[in-house]
């Protein structure tokens, strides 16, 4: 892990970089390899997951216990939704229907409806979950 900034996931022509010490994310153009936008998100963003179509990116914010959603093309935050204590990881399902969040402080995995970000289910897991992902068949 790089201190203060992490290179996390690629969407068409963009790399999204999480900046936990700056409470922001940076969008980097992969054609010219330059920063094209820095967007403020919640305090202490920790990870990012990009929707299967590349249109949206979800960032978990550890400080306010939230998920920020960024419209990659418009380069702006479009919404923020509250989740459980100390979210540290996020994943989007390959079929585009689900967003999953690892909640470190609550020892839970939360599953959101990707269409409206409502909570579908919260599952108790072992101590201090820190990462998650979907299998390709979901």
Secondary structure, DSSP 8 states (H G I E B T S, - for coil): --SS-EEEEEETTEEEEEETTTTEEEEEETTTTEEEEEEE-STTEEEEEE-TTSSEEEEEETTTTEEEEEETTTTEEEEEEE-STTEEEEEE-TTSSEEEEEETTTTEEEEEETTT--EEEEEE-SSS-------TT-
